[in-house]
Amino acid sequence: MRVALAAVLFIEPEILLLDEPTNYLDLEGTLWLESYLKSYPHTVLIVSHDRDLLNSVPGAILHLERGKLTLYAGGYDDFEEARREKQRLELKLKKKQDDEKRRIQAFIDRFKAKASKAKQAQSRVKALARMQPIAAQVEDRVVPFFLPNPEKMLASPLIRMEDVAVGYDASTPILKRLDLRIDQDDRIALLGQNGNGKSTFAKLLAGRLSPISGNLFGANRVTVGYFAQHQLDDLNPLATPYDYMLQLMPEATEAQRRSKLGQFGFGADKADTKCANLSGGEKARLLLALTAFHAPHLLILDEPTNHLDIDSREALIHALAEYEGAVILISHDRHLVEATADRLWIVKGGTVSVYDGDMDSYRAELLSERGAGTGRRGRDGDTGDGRADRSAQRRASAQKRQQLAPLKKAVQEAEKRVEVLTAELAKCDAALGDPALYGDAQRAQKITLDRGVIAKRLSEAEEAWLKAAAAFEDAELSLDNA
């Protein structure tokens, strides 16, 4: 991908067409490309599902939906807001038009047989025929991702390393001096350029590589799910999602297998489709389903979004937020990293270490290093003093996160409690909405009482959530003003 981009960018065409240019790039390459395209002197047309790229580079979004193109000014977030407003307006107009149609049709039905009103009825028939229908909105429903939670949570740390070295040849390890721990609720994103050893580190955690030296504790008791983009090519093109579920559930009934496939987003129309005929996004969804099937304690995702559209990426973010195991994420999708990870590790210089900054500081460092590497100053004329300032900012940022961590965790726990109780309340409402329930008066009464208890708990949980969120925001504001 780097070679292909370099060949196109070198000739600096008057119209630059880029179709998913960030796929297979690392985060560093993506950030550089984003910075380069911002100042490109000619026309650029990008087809992409990279939300940050679409927010940063374009001045307009051309949206293709059901064979129609609509132009929106601004970046992706501006497009989403304008589109939602347009949908609200169209729904309002459609309701108004439907009411008018019903009124006209009622007049026609009432008076078409009366000679005195025939002319008026006929004119209303013509008016009804001339009325241009406002299309009903049909939402493209994105099937949610399903990541089953571990059946038995393990005590932290899940995995601990002491001076571990790993590689493919004992004489030349790729990574050394690994002194790290992974806890059961960690969300860790790995930073670092391609070729620095991120995939090697992932294979160590997944048990596909053994340490050359040092001590690795806990790995034998941890169930690991490992998703890597190259595994898409390993799917049997003649097999179907149902064939894979048959291998995983040999003792189950066909109904149970199909029910499980439905959970993972493969309905009757896709369960029996050969992998060769699945889209890239559907293959990624299948591979993720196979990865998470055994409810792992640790989920390792290496570029999981390359073939997913923006809505599916958001669905994956929601699934990861609900997943209770640990996550190691390797991705060039900055939006996914920022929405999912709460810790950053950097793979650089033959080792893996904790990164104290955030994604903005990491981006600034990368662009500054690129400038320094060509004998130029950074983008903003940074000197050594600038780098020292950024180092101080990273330390301050890390200290701030450490102080806010307990409050943030309290917010997350309170939010999770609200989500659980909301789901329980919805189950009660669904049961009470079933007429068949009332054939069993005792059960109906029990569910009604249960609903009352759950509703009260939900109210208390929501109040606790609001208090926790307010405490977190107040602390964050206080630290910002300090």
N, C-alpha and C positions, 0 to 999 in steps of 0.2 A: 504494500500500500504506500509506503514511503517513496519507493522508486517511481510508482505510477504518478503520485502527486508531484514529485520533483520534476518529472518530465513535462507535466502540464504547466506547472507554475513557472518553469524556467523560460518558456516562450512568451509568457505574460499575454495571453489572448485578450481580445477586446470583449469577448463573451466567454466567461468561464462557467462551464456546466459541471457540477459536482453531485454525484449520486451516492449517498451514504458515505461521505469521505472519511468519517471517523471510525467506521468499522475496521477492526483489526489494528487500529492505532492504540498505543498506550495513552495514559492520561496526559503524559508530558507532551507527546506529539499532538494530541487534541488541543491542548492549551496553546501550543505554538501556532497551530493552524488557525485557531480562532483569532489570535492576535494579528496574524498575517492578513487574514481576510478582511478584518476591520479597516485596514488602510489600503486595500487593493484598489488601484486607480480606475478600474473598468467595471463593466457589468458582471455580476455574479448571480447565478441561479443555482440554488442548493435544494436537493431532495434529501431530507434527513429526519430522523426521529430523536436527535440529540437536542433535548430541551434547552440546555445552556447555550449551545451553538446558535439555535434559532432565536434566543433572546438577545444574544450579543451582536450578531453580525447583520442580519437582514434589516432593511428599512420597511419591508412589507411582507405579508404572508399571503400566498395564493393558495386557497383551500380547495381541494378537489373532493367533491362528495356527490355520489350518484350521478356521475357524468356531467357535473356542472362545476365551473370554476368561479370562485368569489374572492375578490381582492380585499384584504384588510390592511390598514396602515399600522406600522409598529412591529414589535417582536411577538414572540409566541404568547406571552402572558397578556399582552394587549389584544391579540387575536381572540384568546379564550374569553376575555371579558366582553369584547364587542359581539362575539358570537352568541354568548349567553343572553345578552341584552336583546339581540335580534330575535332569538328564539322566544323570549318572553313576549315581545311585541307581536310576533307572528301568531302565537297562541291566543293572545288577546283579540287580534283581528279575526282569526278563524272563528272564535266563539261568537263574535259579533256577527260575522257573515252567516254562520250556521243558524243563529237566532232569526236573522232576516229571511233566510231561505224558508225556515219553518213558518214564519208569518205569511210570506207570499204563497206558499203551498197550501196553507190553511184557507186563504182567501179563494184560491183557484178551486179547491175541493168543494168549498161551500157554495160558490156562485156560478160555476161553469154551466150548470143546467138551467140557470135562470136567464131568460131572454133579455131582461132589463140590465143585467150585469155582464152579459156575454163579452161585450167589447172591453170592459175593464179587466175581466178574467183573462182574455186573450193577450192584452198588453202585459199583464203580469207573467204570463207564460214566456213571452219574449224576453222580459227583464230577467227572469230566472235563467233562461238559456244563455243570455249575454254575460251573466255574472261569472267572472274569472275565479275559479276555485283557488283558495289558499291551501297549499299542500300540507297535509297533516305531517307533523314531525315524527319521524321514525328513528328512535335512538339506536345507534349501533351499540348493543349491549356487549360489554367486554366480560367474558367469563372470569370470575375471580380465580386466583391461584390458591391451591390448598396445600399447606405445609403442615402435616400432622406433628403435634407436639410429642416430645419424648414421653414414653409411658412412665418412666422412673427417672426423676431428676437426680443427678449426681452432685456430690459436694464439690465445691471449688477448692483448688484449681482442677479443671478437667485435665489439662496437660501442663506439665512444667519441664523446662529445659535447663540443663546446667552445662555450659561450655560445649554445646553440641556442634559438630561439624557434619555436613551432608553434601553429597555430590554423586557423580556417576563413576568416578574413579578415585580409589582411596588415596592415590598420590596427589590428586589435584582437586580438593573439595571446592564446591561452588560457594558455599556459605560456611562461615566459621564464627566462633565466639557467640553462639546463640544462648542467651540467658533471658528467658521469657516465660510468662505464664498466661494461660487462657482460662478465664472463669466461665461458669455456666451461663451467665447472662451477657457475655461480651458481644459487642458488634464492632468488629475491627476491619478497617480497610487498609489494604497493602498499597503503598505508593512506591514508585520506582520505575525506571525505564525498562522497556522490553530487553531481555538479555541479562538483567541484573540478578535474576534468580527467584522471582515471585512464584513461578510455577514449580520450581524445585522445592521451595518452602511448602507450597500447598501439597505436593506429593509426600513430603515428610510427614505432615499432619495426617494425611489420608492413609498412611501406612504403606504407600507404594515405593517409598525409599526408606532404608534403615540408616540410622546415624553411623557415620564413619568412626566417630569418637564422641565422648561425652555421655551424659545421662539424660534419657527421655522418660519421664515418669507419667503414668496414667493412661498412655495411649492404648494399652491392651484392654481397658475397661470401657472405652468410649466408642460409641457407634458413630461413624462418620459418613456423611453423604457428600460426594464429590462431583460437582458439575464443571466440566471443562468444554469450551466451545468446539474443540476438535472432535469431541465424542459424537457430535451430530453426524459426522461422516461415517461413524461406526454403526449407525442404525441400519438394520437389514432392510434394504429397499423393498423387498417382497413381503416383509412382515407388517402386520397391522398393530395398532395399539392394543386390540383385544388379544393378539398372539402374545404380546409381552406380558399382559396381565394374567394370561393362562400360565405362563412360566412362573410368575410370582405367587399365584394363588391356585396351585394344582388341585387342592382338595375342596375348593369353593364351588358353589353352583354358578351357572352362567349368569343368573340374575345378580348374584353378589359381585361377580367380576364387573359386570356392566354398571352396577351401582357405583363401584369404586372408580371406574373410568369417568362416570358422570361427575364425581367429586372433583376430579382433576381437569374437567372441562371438555371431555370427549363424549358427546352425546351420540345418539344412534346414527347420525349422519357421518361421524368421523371415526367412530370406534372400529369400523371394518374397512377403513381406507388404508391402502398400502402406504408405507412411509415415503415411497418414491413420489407419491401424489400429494403429500402433505406440504404446506407452505413452510418456509423457514421458521416462522413464529410458532407454528403447530409442532414442528419437530423439537423446537426448544422447550415448548410446554410439555411434550412427552418425555423428553430427557429429564426435565426438572421433576416430573412425576415419578420417574424411575429412581432418581437420586433421593427423593424425600420419602419414598414408599415405606421404609422401615423405621420412620420417625427417629432420625438420628439425633444424638446429643449435640453434634457439631456439623454445621452445614457450610461447605466450602464452595463458593460460587466464583468461577473464573470466567469473566466476561459473559454474564448470563443474558444481557439485553441486546446483543448484536442483531438479532433477528426479530426483536419485539418492537411494535409501534408504541407511540407515546402513551396511549391509554393502557396498553398491556404493561408498560413499565410502571405506571402508577399503581396498577393492580398488584404487581410484584412487591412494590414498596409497602402496600397495605398488608400483604401476606407476611412479609418479613417483620412488620411491626407486631403482628399477632403471634408470630412463632416464638416459642419460649426457650428454644435451645440457643447455643452460641453460633455466631456467624462470622466467617472470614470472607471478605469480599475483595475481589480483584476486578476493577472496572475502570473504563475511560469515561463513564457517564458520571459527570460531577454532580448532577442533580440526585442521582441514585445514592452516591456516596454521602452527600450532605444530609439527605433525608433518612439514611439508614444507619450510618456508622457513628459511634460515639467515641471511638479511639482510632488514631492513625499510627501505623507503623511504616517505616521507610526501609526499603531494601536497596542498599547502596554500599559500595566499598567492600563487598564480600561478606556482609552481615545484615542482620535485621535489628533495628532499634526503634524505640518509641519516638514519635515525632511530636514535639510540644506545641507546634502551631496549628492553625486551621487551614482549610482549603484556600482561602484568600491569600494567606501569607505564603503558602506553598507555591501558588501560582506566581506571586510576585518574585519569589526566589528563582523560579525556573526561568522567567523572562529576563531577570537580571543576569543570571548565569549565561543565557544565550547571548546576551549583549556583550558580556565580558569575554566570552569565548571567541568573538570575532574582532577583539581589540577595540570595541566600542564601550561606552558607558551604558548603563541600564536605560530602560525606556524613559525614565524621568531624570536622567542624568545622575543616577546614584553613584556615590563614591563609597569608600570604606566606611565613612561615618554613617551613610545610609544603611549599610548592611548591619552595622552595630545597633542602629536604631531598631531595625527589624528584629534583630536577635532579642533586644529588650522587650519588644512588643510580643514576641512569641512566648517569652518567659511570663510576661504579665497575663497573656491569654491563657496559658497553661494553669497559672495560679488561680485565675478567675474560675476556670472550669472545675478545678479541684474544690474550690469553696462552694460552688453551686451544685456539685454532684449530688449531695444528699437531698437537697431540695428538689432537684430534677427527678431523682429516683422516686421521691414521694409523689410527685405529680404523675409520673408514669404508672405507679402502682394504683393510685386513686382512679386514674383514667381506665385502667384495665378492669378495676372493680366495677366501674360504671358500665363498661362494655358487657361484662359477664351478666350483670343484673338486667341490663336492657334486653339481652338475648333471652334470658329466662322469662321476662315479662312478655316478650313477643311470642314465646312458645305457649304461655298461658292464654294469651289473646287468641292465638290460632286455634287452640283447643276449644275455647269458649265460643268461637265462631262456627264450630262444626255442629250442625243440628243433631247429628247422631249422638252427641254427648249426652243430651238431655233425656235419653232413654235410661240412663243410669244416674238417678238423682243424687245418690251419695257421692259418686265421683265428681259430678258437676259442682256440688257444694264444696268438696275438698279443693278443687282447682280454683274456685272463686275465692276461698279463704287464703289459699297459697298466693294468689295474685295480690291480694291486699297486703300480705306480709312483704312480698317482693317489692311492691310499689313503695312501701314505706322505707325499705332498705335502700331502694334506688334514690329516693329523695335525700336520704342521709348521705349516701355515697356522692351524689352530685354536689351537695353542700361541702363535703370534705374535699372534693376535687377542686371546687372554686377557691376554697381557702388555701389549698396547697399551691394552686396556680398563682394566686395573688401574692403569696409569700415568696415564690420563686421570682416573679416579676419585680417585686419590691427590692429583693436582694440584688437582682441583676442591675436594676436601675441605680441602686446605691453604689455598687462596684464600678459602674460606668462613670458615675459622677465623682468617684473618689480621686 
